[in-house]
């Protein structure tokens, strides 16, 4: 039965109202009489549901890819498809879109964000939200505000002046909260950020949350904290933070009810917050035919939207001698670490378990192209996950034991790993075997949150018995610790992974990787394969370890030996096409040596089809750069001040981010904001400018297709 917000609020006790101010678990609000739980799910490039390893989900192009389309109607279609995905997961609210700006090209979550430009971000965010909310799924725009680095992300203070906030970082939020009649999206919820803004945590920042967001802009939706980003009960409530997530409450517990009874906190603040939450629930239809089931909806219609969006996001940066599109009778050497499957998405909370991603190699061969393949080099920041036949034995606080089969040693604990096992208080021992396919010294890697050890054939190979931090997994894990073990091909190797009992309310992970000894240099093999083909396509980039929540990149360089790989392939084949499969800009020291370059971002599960469509000319590359590609990191606006020190991140560049910086400083980028070619040529004539600064300016230009492709 649908919720009547006013009637329900009048019937709730003080304890029930306080209970509604915090979540019940990672994804739900507390259920009280007359109020079913509201369910959230991560976004923005897919809807994962309530389990990290739950049913597969549609994987959409990442934020920078959406930005590269410059196409609000298309992004509205994406929003609608995401809304349908949310319904298949039983989610009422999706934690998306991400509208922080590209202040630096090495931001770990840049791939989630749309652009360096606030207006482009705002217009696309509005389209995304309107589409999603047309399916009666609430969008939760994030992260409010100046959340532009992963360095010390839970505590760093973004030191930014009011003009810069107003002209840049607040703009996408301001536009999104406007009503539809005023060109906004009437977004239903908003997430505060982890960081501090000028010294005060965003989740309890009264000037921003209450005075700007509520009083000035008129926002009456729900403000969520980022997960574990609430730092107080009373100050956050007074600032108008409605919901502490996740639950159970760490700050908004029974002591808050006591403070209200004693007169220390105004109960009207609680009524305001609960009223906003109940109105969101009513709008989303919470309690009206809710389903706890989470399903996979791998629909052709959704795949078509993903594929079309990925093509529209593909930016053709360079195409000398019309090397592209590739003739169908040409022989093609497909080379590079991302060439076979490709990188669908970035890492962190934005990641989903993707529906059947279409591989690049398979998509090219499906079109009848004669393709040879060579990886060339690896870009793994961590060794590839170890696969085999294993059993994980979990022990809980009360002695409960659960045994779970495991085929891949990448264990993420955001929810209970087994029935009756609390993911915040457990120990685990994983035992089993895998069969090596190569004889020699295998390399093993171990990443852990908390203590762990890895034994192979009875020998200690990786020792993290003393916990370390500063690695991946939201910045909480150890760096990868490596060791070697001699193995024989075809002979099963025994593996024992031990993680002793630990109580920790924050997420945990255990990851074991393994790599066989390389008997021959892959770059040499790639050059040989390239020399024998008519065209070489080198697919390079990053992956979800290099671009991920919790860690900024150290630089803009392609990881591993990719620059060397491109140079060697280009020397072997003059028709070398570079495809950059990365969510953010990279340096291109080899640019003059290759005739063609394409930027495809993280394009989602239709990665293979969308790239093949453009390579062979079945579709036009429709993208334009939503962010400047600089020649070097030192040229960028925040190069000197990023990431900050002593707990402070000074925004010394002020309003000069992105193209504003390059224009003001007269710095030539590698490729400018808005750049993007097509498969034809254009003639621009008759340019004229009319109007005035006060009344608005119109620019008119005649555009003629002067090429031979319609």
N, C-alpha and C positions, 0 to 999 in steps of 0.2 A: 504494500500500500504506500502511496506517495506521501512524503512528509509535508506537513503544514508547519512552516517554521515558527510562526508566532504562537500557535497553539502548543506546540511541543515545548518551546522555550518557557512558556508560562507554567508548565507542569514539572519541569526539571528541578531537582533539589540542587543545593549549592555544590554538594559533592559530585553529583552527576555532571554539572556544568564544568567544574574544574577538570574532571576526567576527560572531557571532550577537548580540552586545550592542548592535549598531547596525543601522540599516536599510541596504538596498542602494540604494534610491532613494526617491522620495516616498511610495510606497505598499506596498513589499514589504520583508520581511526578507531577509537574505543566504541564498542557497542554498549548502549544503555537502553533501558526500556523506552520503546517508541522511536529509537534512533539506530537503524542498522549501520554497519561500518561502511565508510567510503574507502574505495580501493584506488591506490595510485600505482603508476608504473613509470619506469624511466623512459626517456626519449633521448635525443630528438630525432634520430635516424632509424627508428624502429620502436616497437612496443614490446618489451621483453616479458612483461607479466611479473608475477611475484616470486619467481625462482630464477636464480642465476643460470641454472642448467635446465630450465623448463622446456615446454614445447617450442619448436622452432618458430621464428617470427620473420616477417618480411624485413629485409635490410635495404633501407633507402639510401640515396646519395647523401653524403655528409653536408654539413652546413656551408662550407666553402663552395661545394658544388651547387647547392641551391643558389648561393649568391651569384655564381657565374652565369646563371641563366638570365638574370635581369628580367625575369618574366613572372610578374605577380599572378596572372591567371593560371599559369602552370603550377606555381607553388600552392595555390589554393586547391588544385587537384591533389597535390601531394598531401596537404592537410586533411582532405576528405578521406583519402586512402588510409592515412594514419588513424583517423577517427574510427574507421571500420575495423582496423587492426586492434585498436583498444577494446572495442566491443567484443572481439573474439577472445580477448584475455580477461574479460569481466572488469576492465578498468574504467573508472569514472573520470579520472584526471590523469593526464600525461604530463610529465615534468619536462616541458619543452614549450617554445623554442628557446635556444641559447642565443642571446642577442648582445653579448659582450663584444667589444671591437678588437680588431687586430692591431694592438698597440705595438707589438714586436712580432716578427715572423717566426720566432722560436717558441712562442707560447704553446704549452703542452696541449691545450684544448682549442687551439685555433681552428682545427678541423671542424669542431662543433659549431663555430661562429660563422656568420655569413660574410662579413666584409670589414674593411677598415673604415667604411663610410657610414655614418649614422643614418642618413636618409635612405640609402639603399637597404640597409638592414631593417629600418622601420617599415618600409613599404612591403618587403618580402615577409617580414614577421607578421604583419597585419593579414596578408593573404593566407599564410600558413595557419594562423589562429582562426580566421573566419572559416576556412575549410574544415579544420578539425572540429570546431564548435558547431558546425552545421550538422554534425552527427551526434550532437548532444553529449559530447565528451569535452570536459573542461581542459583548456590549455593552462599551463603554469609557466609563465614567462620567467626567465632566469638569466643571470644571477645579479640581483640588485644590490650593489652597483660597484663599478671599478674593480671587478674580479678578473684581472687580466694577466695573472701569473700563477703558476703552480708552486713557486718558491715560497716556502713557509706559509702555505696558502690558508692555513687555519688561523693564523695570527697576524700576518703582515698587515701593515697599515698603508693603504693607498693615500699618499699625500697629494691631493689634487684640489686646485682652486675652484671656486664656484662657477666662474665663466666656463672653464673647461668641462666641468660636470654638466652644465646646462646646455652647452653647444654640441657636446659629443656624447658622453656616456649615458646621460639620462634620456636622450632623444628617443631611442627605440621603445623604451618603457612608456614614456609620455604619450607617444602616438598610439601605442597598443591599448592603453587604458581608456582612450577616448571612445565615445559611443560610435556605433556604425554610421550614424547620420552625420558625424563630423570627420569621417574618413578614418576612424579608428577600428579596433577589433572588439571592443567591449570584453577584453580578456577577463576570464573568471577568477584567475588566481595568479599569484606572483611568488617567487622564491627569493628570500634574502640571501646574501652571499656569505661566505665564510669570513672574509677579510674584515679588517677595520677600515673605516673611512675617516681620515684625519683624526685617528686615535680612538674612535668609538666603534665597537662591533656593529656591523650592518644590521644584525638581527635585533639590536636594541637602540638603533640610531633614530631617536625621536625627530630631529629636524628633517631627516630624509623620509622616514616611514609615515609619521603622522602629519608633519607640517607640509611637506611637498606632495607625497603620494596621496594622502587622504584629503587634507584640507584644500590644497591648491588644485590638484588634478581631479578630485572627487572620486577616487577609487574606492569602491565599496565591496570589492572581492576579498578573497581569503589570502592572507600572507602566510606562506609556509616558511619555516626555517630550512636552510640546507641541512642535510642529514648530519646530525651531531653538531650543528652550528648554533644551537641555543646556549647562552651563557648565563642566563638569569631567569628568575620568575617574574618579579615585579617590574624591573626596568624594561624587559622585553614586552610585557603586557601593556605597560604605559606607553611604549613606543608604537603599539598597535600590531605587534606580531601575534597572529591568531593561533598558530598551530606549531608546537614543538615536535619535530620529527627526528629520528623515528622514536617509537615507544619501546618499552614503558618509559614513563616520564623520568627524567633525571633532575629537572628543575621545578616543573609544575606538578607537584605532588600534594599530599594532604597538608603540608605546611602552608601552601598558598591559601587553602580554605580557612585555615586558622588565622592567617593574616587578614583575610577579609572579615572574619567575625570580630576580630579585635579592632577593626577600623583602620588598619594600616594600608589596606588596598580597597579601592572603590569597586564594589560589586558591579557597578554599571559598566566597567571596563570588561569584565567577564561576560556580561550579557551582550555587549557589542560584538565581541569575538565569537561567541557561540552563535549568535544570530547570523553573522556572516557565514559561518560554517554550515549552518542549517539551510540557509538560502542556496548555497552552492550545492548541497546535497539534493535539495528539491529540484533545482534546475537540471542536475545530471540524472535525475530519476532514481536516486538511491532508494532502495526498498520497493521499487516498481519493477517486478519481474527480474530481480538481480539473479545472476548466475555465478556460482563459485568456480565453475569449470573454466579451464584455460585451454583453448584449442589452437590448432594451426589452420590458418585460412590462406592456403597457398593458391590464391585465385589468379587466373590469367589476366583479369582486369588490373589487379594491383601490379603484376609484373610488367604489364604494358606501360603503366604510368612510370614505374621505376626506370625502365629502359629508355623511354622517351625523355625523361628528365636527365638521365645520365648523358645522353647524346647532346641535349641542349646545353649541358654544363661543360662539355668538352671544348677546351680552348686550343685552337691551332695557333701556336706562337710563331712558327716559322715554316715556310714551305717553298724553298728555292727549287728552281727547275721543275716545279710541279711534280715532285716526287710522289706526293699524295694527290688523289687516291691511288692505291696499288692496283695494277692491272690483274685481272683474275687469272691470267695464264702465267703470271710471274712466279718464280720459285722464291720462297720466303724463308729466311732464317729467323726464327723467333727466339730471342736471347734475353737473358736477364733474370735476376732473382725473383721478380714479380711476373715473369712471363707465362708461366704455366697456368696457375690458378688466379694470380693477382691478389691484391689487398682490397678487400671489400669495404672495410670500416676501420676506424680508429679504436683506441682502447679506453678502458674505464667504464663508468656507468652508462655511457652511450652505446656500449657493445651489446649486440644481441646474438643469439644462436641462429644464424641465418638459414633461411629456406634454400636448399639446393643451389648454391651459387654456381653460375655458369662460368666455366673456366675459359680463359682467353684462347689457349691452345685448341681446345675442343671446338670453340666457336669458329675459329679460322678454318679448321679442317671440315667442319660441317658445311662451309660455303664452297667446298671443293678446292680450296687453296692447297698447293703443294708446300707443306711446311715441314722443316726440320727444326729440332729444338735443342737448346743447350742453356742450362741455368747460368753458367759462367762464374758466379760467385754467390756468397751468402751474405744476407744482411741481418741475420739473427742477432739480436741483442742478447738473447738467451738461446741456449741450445734447443733444438726442436723437442717438443714434448715426447717423453718416453712412452711407448705403447707396448702392451703385452697383456698377460693374464695375471691379474692381481686381486687380492682381497684386502679391504680396509676394515680393521677391527677398531671400533670406536668404544670408548669408555667414558661414561658421564660422571657427574659429581656424586650421584647416589649409587654408583657401581653398576648401573645398567650397561650391558654390552650389546652392541649391534654389529653385524658383519655384512658388508656391502661389496658386491663385485665391482671392480674398476678395470677399465681397459686403457686408461690414459692418466698419467700422473700429473694432472693439472687440477688440483683440488682447491676450489674456492668456497669459502664458508660465509655466505651472506644470509643463509637460512639453514635450518636443521639438516645435517647430512644424512640422518636416518631417523625413523620414528623414535620418540622418547630420548633423543640426544639433543641437548641444548647447544647450539652453535657458539654460545658465549662461554661455555664451560665444558671442555672435553679434552681427551687425549686420543691419539690414533697411531696404530702401527699398520703399515701396509706391507704385505709380503706377496711374493709371486715370482714369475719368470718372464723373460723375453728372449727371443732367439735372434742373435746377431747375424747379419748377412755378410759380414766382412771380418776377416781375421786381422788382428792388430790391436794397437792401444786405443781403445774407445775413450772418448772424453765425456764425462758426466758433469752436470751442473745442478745445483740445489739453490732454490729461493724459498725463503720461509718468513712468515710473521711469527716471531717467537723461536724457541729452540727447536732444532731438528738435526738428525744425522742420517746419512745414506751409506749403506753397506752393499757391496756387490761381490758375490761369491765369497762372502764372509769377511771381506776386507773393508775397513773404513775408507771411503773414497771422498766424501764431502762431510765436513764437520762444522755445524752451526750450533753446537751445544751451548755456546755463549751467543745469545741473540744479537743481531745487528740490525741497523735501520739505514734508511737513505736510498733504498732501491725502488723497485716498481711497486705495483699494487697500491695505488692511491698514496704513494710515498711512504708506506708503512713497512714494507718488507726489507729483507736484507738485499744487498747486491748479490749477484749470482756467484756462488763459491764453486770452483771447478776442481776436478780431480780425474785421474785416468785409471783404467783397469784393462789388463790384457785379456782379450776374448777370442774365441775361435768360432769361425763361421759355422752355423748349424747346430752349435752346442748350446742348450738353454743356459742362461745366466740367472742366478738367483738374486733377487733385489729385496732389501729390507729398508723401509723408510720409517723412521721413528720420530714422533712429535709428542713429547710428554704432556701430561695433563696441564692445562693452562686455563685461567679465567680471564677473559678479555671481552668487554662488551662491544668493541669495535671489530670490523670484519677481519678475517684471517685468510691465509692462503698457503698452500704447499705446492711447489712446482719442481718437477724433476725433468731434466732434459738430457739427451744423449746424442752423440754424433760419431759416425764411423770415421776411421782414418781415411783421408783423401789420397788416392794413389796417383793422381795426375792433376796438374793445375787446370782449373776450370776456365780461366781466362784464355789460356792457349787453345783449349778445345773450342771455345766460342769464336775466336778469330778464324780458326780453320773452317768452322761451319759457315760463318759469314762470307768468307771468300768464295765458297762454292755456290752461293745463292745469288739471284738477281737483286734481291732487296733484303736488307737486314733490319729487323724491328727489335729494338732493345727496350725492354720494359723495366724501368728502374723505379726507385722510390723509397718509401719507408714502410713501416708496418705498425701494428698496434702496440708494440713495445717502445718504438721511437716516438710516436705521437700518441700521447695518452694522458688521461687525468692523473694528477699527482706528481708530474715531472715535466719541466720544460726541457726542450732540446738544448744541448750545449752550444750548437752552432747550426749553420744552414747547410752544411755539406751532406752529400749523399753518403749514407753509412757504408762501411766496408770498402771494397775495392771497385765500387761502381763507376767512379770517374775514370779509373784505369781501364775498366772493361769497355766503356764507351769509346775511349780513345783508341784502343786496340781494334775494336770492331770497325770503327770509322776508317782506320788505316787500311783495313782489309777489304772494305766494301764502300765505294763512294756513295751508294744509295742507302745510307743508314738513317733510319727514322728513330728518334728517341721518344718514347712514351713515358711521361712522368706520372707515376701512380702514387701520389702523396697528397696529404691534406693541406699542406702549407708550402710556401716557396722553398726552393733549394738553389744553391749556387750552380753555375753551368760553365766551368772552365773549358769545356770541350765544344762550346756553342758554335764557334767558327768552323769546326771540322765536320759538322753534320748539316745536311740540307733541310731537315725537317724536325720539328719538335712539337709534341702535343702534351697538354696538361689535362689529365683526366680525373684528378683528385681521388677520393675514395668513393667510387660510383655506385656502391650497393651490389645486391645479389645478381643483377643483370650485367655485371662487369664485362664478361666475355662478349656477349652480344652487342653491347653498346660500343665497345672499342672496335670490334670487327666491323660493325655497321659503318663507322667513320673511316677506318683504314681502307676498306674496299670501295667506299663511295656510295654505299646504299643510303647513307644519311649525311647531312651537312653538319660539320662541327659548329654548334650554335653558341658556344660560350664566349664570354668576355671576362677579363680578369676583374674580380671583385676586390682584389688586393694587389698592391704593387709588388713586383718581383725585383728586389734590389740586386746590384752586382755583388755586394759584400755586406756582411752584417754591420760593419762599422759605419756604413752609409745610412743606417736606419734611425728613426727618431729617438728611440729609447736605448740606443747602443751603449751610451755612457752610464745611464742611471739604472738600467735593468740588471739584475732583478731587485737591487736594493741592498741595504745593509742596516744592521742594528735595529731590525724590526720595521724599517721604514722603506717604502717604495716611492721615491719622489717622481712626480709626473712633471719633470722640468721642461719638457717640450711643450707643455700647455696644449693649445688647440692644434698644434702642428703635428698631427699624426697622418700617416698615409701620404697620399699625393700632395697634401698641403705642405708637408715637410720638404719634399723633393722640389716642389715649385719654389717655395720661399728660400731654400738654401741653394737652388740651382744645381742640384745633384742629378745626374743622369742615371735613371734606373736601368736594369737589364730589360724589363718590359713594364710599361706604365699601366696604371689603373685603367680599365676599360679596353685594353688591347685584346684583339682577337681577329684572326683572319678567317676567310672562307675558301671554298674551292673555285671561286671565280674572282674577277677583278671588278672594281667599281670606279666610276668617274664622278667626282663631286664638282658641281659648277653652281654659279649664281648665288653664292652665299650672301645673306643680308641679315642685318640686325635691326629690329625696331623696338620702340618702347622706351621706358625710362627706369631708373633704379627704383623710384618711388612707386610706379604703377605696374612694374613687371616688364620683363624683356622677352621678346620672341626671336628665335633664330630660325631662318629658313634656308634650306639648301636643296638643290636638285640632285638626286642620286640616280645614276644610270648604270645598269649592269653592262659592263664593257667586255665581259668574258664570254666563253662559249658554253657555260653551264647555267641552266635556268634555276 
